[in-house]
Amino acid sequence: MLQEIAHTWGLEHVESKADLLYPTTQSVPDPTFVDECFQIVRLDDSNEPVPENNIQCPNQHSQFCDGSNFQNSYQELLQIFGPGVPDLTAPTLEITAPAEGAEVDPKFDLKLTAADNLSPQLLTLSLKIDGPSAAETDPTAWPSPSDLTFPISGLAPGEYTVTATIHDEDNNEAIDTVHFTVKGEPVPGTTGDDSTTGQPGTTTGDDSTTGDDSTTGEAPTTSDGSGNPTTGVTSATGGVTDSATTGDQSGGDDGCACRSDLAPTSGAPALLLLLGLARGRRRARA
């Protein structure tokens, strides 16, 4: 694609395989526009590069090379567009729900909004939840700007901190943190007491807690109608769509959906979490 676009700016094929203007893409895994003069070529009937006699833009090429049948791809593009400007501005990120210090039900929505000063731009998002049911997600990419909603259920009661981190394509970072409390009685074995084994819902030296669902720390088990048990994990639809909906894995019908599995990477139990898929709404631009 870059080669074809470069042709519209007057650049022609050259003999170096390291240059993006080599007639074919082979041998070099990541060619670039090279700051060096190379012979302008064409492909013959055997698909081999041979010197090109019919030069399209001789005056342009001769500004940077000795002779109009040579081309410096890098210098010609630099003349047209000027030097690159680094992106030093961090994106913006805000966790809009739950509010700081809020008390939430065991089932709630984690909402955030993210944007960058440049567009188009992809923002890489990761989430980390610290608390009785700790977990974190792998980084996933979302377009800028995005309003994202992550339905969550199955967190054990207690105090939590959620940290959202995003990076733009130049690795500029933005972080937002919110503290909240999940309502309910704390589950034994999740308070960090020294008498616990470190596993949610189990204690040492007391067999009376091993057969009671209220103390095991596992997600409530229900039936899906077919007799198969299901846990309290909630999934959401993926995509940046025109409307935030659940249960539709297509991500909307606007042809611009993104979906990504955000599976926990920690050793948290399956009730955690979270974030199968987010449902998102692209923010309207002014």
C-alpha positions as CSV (number, residue, x, y, z in Angstrom):
1,M,0.0,0.0,0.0
2,L,2.8,2.4,0.9
3,Q,4.5,1.7,-2.4
4,E,1.4,2.4,-4.4
5,I,0.7,5.6,-2.5
6,A,4.4,6.7,-3.1
7,H,3.8,6.3,-6.8
8,T,1.2,9.1,-6.6
9,W,3.9,11.4,-5.2
10,G,6.2,10.7,-8.2
11,L,8.4,8.0,-6.8
12,E,9.4,5.1,-9.1
13,H,10.7,1.5,-8.7
14,V,14.3,1.1,-7.6
15,E,16.7,-1.8,-7.6
16,S,17.3,-2.1,-3.8
17,K,15.2,-4.8,-2.0
18,A,15.7,-2.9,1.2
19,D,13.7,0.0,-0.2
20,L,9.9,0.1,-0.2
21,L,10.0,1.1,-3.9
22,Y,11.6,-2.3,-5.0
23,P,9.1,-3.7,-7.6
24,T,8.1,-6.7,-5.5
25,T,7.9,-7.5,-1.8
26,Q,10.4,-10.2,-1.1
27,S,13.5,-11.2,0.9
28,V,13.3,-8.1,3.3
29,P,10.6,-8.5,6.0
30,D,10.4,-4.8,6.9
31,P,11.5,-2.5,4.0
32,T,11.6,1.2,4.5
33,F,12.2,4.4,2.4
34,V,16.0,4.3,2.3
35,D,18.1,7.5,2.4
36,E,20.3,6.4,-0.5
37,C,20.4,6.8,-4.3
38,F,19.4,3.6,-6.2
39,Q,19.0,2.9,-9.9
40,I,15.4,3.3,-11.2
41,V,14.2,0.0,-12.6
42,R,11.2,-1.9,-14.1
43,L,10.4,-5.6,-14.3
44,D,11.1,-7.3,-17.6
45,D,9.1,-10.2,-19.1
46,S,10.9,-12.6,-16.7
47,N,9.8,-10.5,-13.7
48,E,13.4,-9.4,-13.1
49,P,14.4,-5.7,-12.5
50,V,16.2,-4.0,-15.3
51,P,17.1,-0.3,-15.7
52,E,14.2,1.9,-16.7
53,N,14.7,4.3,-19.6
54,N,11.3,5.9,-19.5
55,I,11.7,8.1,-16.4
56,Q,8.5,9.8,-15.3
57,C,9.9,12.5,-13.0
58,P,13.6,13.2,-13.9
59,N,13.8,16.7,-12.5
60,Q,12.5,15.6,-9.2
61,H,15.0,12.7,-8.9
62,S,18.0,14.7,-10.0
63,Q,17.6,17.1,-7.1
64,F,19.0,14.4,-4.8
65,C,21.0,12.0,-7.0
66,D,23.6,12.4,-9.6
67,G,21.5,11.7,-12.7
68,S,17.8,11.5,-13.3
69,N,17.8,7.7,-13.5
70,F,18.5,7.4,-9.8
71,Q,16.2,8.0,-6.9
72,N,16.5,8.7,-3.2
73,S,13.0,7.7,-1.9
74,Y,13.6,9.1,1.6
75,Q,14.8,12.5,0.6
76,E,12.1,13.0,-1.9
77,L,9.4,12.2,0.7
78,L,11.1,14.4,3.2
79,Q,11.0,17.3,0.7
80,I,7.2,16.8,0.2
81,F,6.1,16.2,3.8
82,G,8.9,17.6,6.0
83,P,10.4,15.8,9.0
84,G,8.2,13.7,11.3
85,V,6.7,15.4,14.4
86,P,6.8,13.2,17.5
87,D,3.6,12.8,19.5
88,L,4.4,13.9,23.1
89,T,0.8,14.3,24.3
90,A,-0.7,11.7,26.5
91,P,-4.2,10.4,25.8
92,T,-7.1,11.2,28.2
93,L,-8.7,8.6,30.4
94,E,-11.5,8.7,33.0
95,I,-13.3,6.0,34.9
96,T,-16.9,7.4,35.0
97,A,-18.5,4.6,37.0
98,P,-18.4,3.5,39.7
99,A,-17.7,6.9,41.4
100,E,-14.8,7.3,43.8
101,G,-15.8,5.8,47.2
102,A,-19.0,4.4,45.9
103,E,-20.8,1.3,47.3
104,V,-22.0,-1.0,44.4
105,D,-24.1,-4.1,44.2
106,P,-22.3,-7.4,43.3
107,K,-23.5,-6.8,39.7
108,F,-22.5,-3.4,38.3
109,D,-21.1,-1.7,35.2
110,L,-17.5,-0.4,35.0
111,K,-17.5,2.5,32.6
112,L,-14.7,4.6,31.2
113,T,-14.0,7.1,28.4
114,A,-10.7,7.3,26.5
115,A,-9.5,9.6,23.7
116,D,-6.3,10.9,22.1
117,N,-5.4,14.2,20.5
118,L,-4.6,12.5,17.2
119,S,-7.0,10.7,15.0
120,P,-7.2,8.0,13.7
121,Q,-5.5,6.4,16.7
122,L,-5.7,3.1,18.5
123,L,-5.5,3.1,22.3
124,T,-4.3,0.0,24.2
125,L,-6.3,-0.6,27.4
126,S,-5.6,-2.8,30.4
127,L,-7.5,-3.1,33.6
128,K,-6.5,-4.3,37.1
129,I,-8.8,-5.0,40.0
130,D,-7.2,-5.2,43.5
131,G,-9.3,-6.6,46.4
132,P,-10.8,-9.8,47.7
133,S,-11.3,-11.0,44.1
134,A,-8.2,-9.6,42.4
135,A,-7.7,-9.9,38.6
136,E,-6.3,-8.1,35.6
137,T,-6.8,-8.2,31.9
138,D,-4.5,-8.5,28.9
139,P,-4.0,-5.2,26.9
140,T,-6.6,-4.8,24.2
141,A,-6.9,-2.1,21.5
142,W,-9.8,0.3,21.1
143,P,-10.3,3.2,18.6
144,S,-10.1,6.8,19.8
145,P,-12.4,8.2,21.1
146,S,-14.3,5.4,22.8
147,D,-16.9,5.2,25.7
148,L,-16.6,1.6,27.0
149,T,-18.8,-0.3,29.4
150,F,-17.7,-3.5,31.1
151,P,-20.6,-5.4,32.9
152,I,-19.1,-7.1,36.0
153,S,-20.6,-9.7,38.4
154,G,-19.3,-12.2,40.9
155,L,-16.9,-10.1,42.9
156,A,-16.7,-11.1,46.5
157,P,-17.9,-8.3,48.9
158,G,-15.3,-6.0,50.2
159,E,-13.1,-3.0,49.3
160,Y,-11.6,-2.7,45.8
161,T,-9.3,-0.6,43.7
162,V,-9.7,-0.6,39.9
163,T,-6.8,0.8,37.8
164,A,-7.3,1.5,34.1
165,T,-4.2,2.2,31.9
166,I,-4.1,3.2,28.3
167,H,-1.2,3.9,25.8
168,D,-1.5,5.6,22.5
169,E,0.5,4.5,19.4
170,D,3.5,6.5,20.5
171,N,3.4,4.8,23.9
172,N,2.2,7.9,25.8
173,E,0.4,6.7,28.9
174,A,-2.7,7.7,30.9
175,I,-3.9,6.1,34.2
176,D,-7.0,6.5,36.2
177,T,-7.9,4.8,39.5
178,V,-11.1,4.5,41.5
179,H,-11.8,2.9,44.9
180,F,-15.2,1.4,45.6
181,T,-16.9,-1.2,47.9
182,V,-18.9,-4.2,46.8
183,K,-21.9,-4.6,49.1
184,G,-22.4,-7.7,51.3
185,E,-20.8,-9.6,54.1
186,P,-17.1,-10.3,53.6
187,V,-16.5,-13.9,52.5
188,P,-14.3,-15.8,55.0
189,G,-10.9,-16.4,53.6
190,T,-10.7,-13.2,51.6
191,T,-9.8,-10.7,54.3
192,G,-6.0,-11.4,54.3
193,D,-6.0,-12.8,57.8
194,D,-3.0,-15.1,58.7
195,S,-5.3,-17.9,59.6
196,T,-6.4,-18.3,55.9
197,T,-4.8,-20.5,53.3
198,G,-4.7,-17.7,50.7
199,Q,-7.5,-19.4,48.7
200,P,-10.8,-17.6,48.6
201,G,-13.4,-19.1,51.0
202,T,-11.2,-21.7,52.8
203,T,-9.7,-21.6,56.2
204,T,-7.2,-23.9,58.0
205,G,-8.2,-26.3,60.7
206,D,-12.0,-25.9,60.4
207,D,-13.8,-28.5,58.3
208,S,-17.1,-26.8,59.0
209,T,-16.5,-24.3,56.2
210,T,-15.7,-26.7,53.4
211,G,-19.3,-27.7,52.4
212,D,-21.0,-24.3,52.6
213,D,-21.4,-22.3,49.5
214,S,-21.6,-19.2,51.5
215,T,-18.0,-19.6,52.7
216,T,-16.2,-21.2,49.7
217,G,-15.8,-17.9,47.8
218,E,-17.1,-19.5,44.6
219,A,-19.6,-17.8,42.3
220,P,-23.2,-18.6,42.8
221,T,-24.2,-21.5,40.5
222,T,-27.3,-21.4,38.5
223,S,-28.8,-23.3,35.6
224,D,-28.9,-22.2,32.0
225,G,-32.2,-24.0,31.3
226,S,-30.5,-27.1,29.9
227,G,-29.4,-28.5,33.2
228,N,-25.9,-27.3,32.8
229,P,-24.5,-25.2,35.7
230,T,-23.3,-21.7,35.0
231,T,-21.2,-19.3,37.1
232,G,-21.7,-15.7,37.9
233,V,-19.3,-14.5,35.1
234,T,-20.8,-11.8,32.9
235,S,-19.9,-11.2,29.3
236,A,-20.8,-8.2,27.2
237,T,-20.9,-7.5,23.5
238,G,-17.9,-6.2,21.8
239,G,-17.5,-3.3,19.5
240,V,-17.6,0.4,19.0
241,T,-21.2,0.6,17.9
242,D,-23.9,3.2,17.5
243,S,-25.8,1.7,20.5
244,A,-24.6,-0.1,23.6
245,T,-26.4,-3.5,23.7
246,T,-25.8,-6.8,25.3
247,G,-26.1,-10.3,23.9
248,D,-25.2,-9.4,20.3
249,Q,-21.8,-10.9,19.4
250,S,-21.8,-9.2,16.0
251,G,-20.8,-5.9,17.5
252,G,-23.5,-3.9,15.7
253,D,-24.3,-3.5,12.0
254,D,-22.3,-0.4,11.3
255,G,-19.4,-2.3,9.9
256,C,-16.9,-0.8,12.3
257,A,-17.1,-3.2,15.2
258,C,-14.1,-4.2,17.3
259,R,-14.2,-7.1,19.7
260,S,-11.6,-8.5,21.9
261,D,-11.5,-11.2,24.7
262,L,-10.4,-9.6,27.9
263,A,-9.7,-12.8,30.0
264,P,-8.2,-12.4,33.4
265,T,-4.5,-13.2,33.6
266,S,-4.2,-13.7,37.3
267,G,-5.0,-16.8,39.3
268,A,-8.4,-15.4,40.3
269,P,-11.4,-17.9,40.3
270,A,-13.7,-18.1,37.3
271,L,-16.3,-16.0,39.0
272,L,-14.1,-13.1,38.3
273,L,-14.6,-11.5,35.9
274,L,-15.2,-9.7,34.2
275,L,-14.6,-8.7,31.1
276,G,-15.4,-11.1,28.4
277,L,-16.2,-8.3,26.0
278,A,-16.9,-4.6,26.4
279,R,-19.8,-2.9,24.8
280,G,-18.7,0.5,23.6
281,R,-20.1,3.6,22.0
282,R,-17.9,5.8,19.9
283,R,-18.1,9.4,21.1
284,A,-19.6,11.8,18.6
285,R,-17.0,14.2,17.2
286,A,-17.6,17.9,17.0
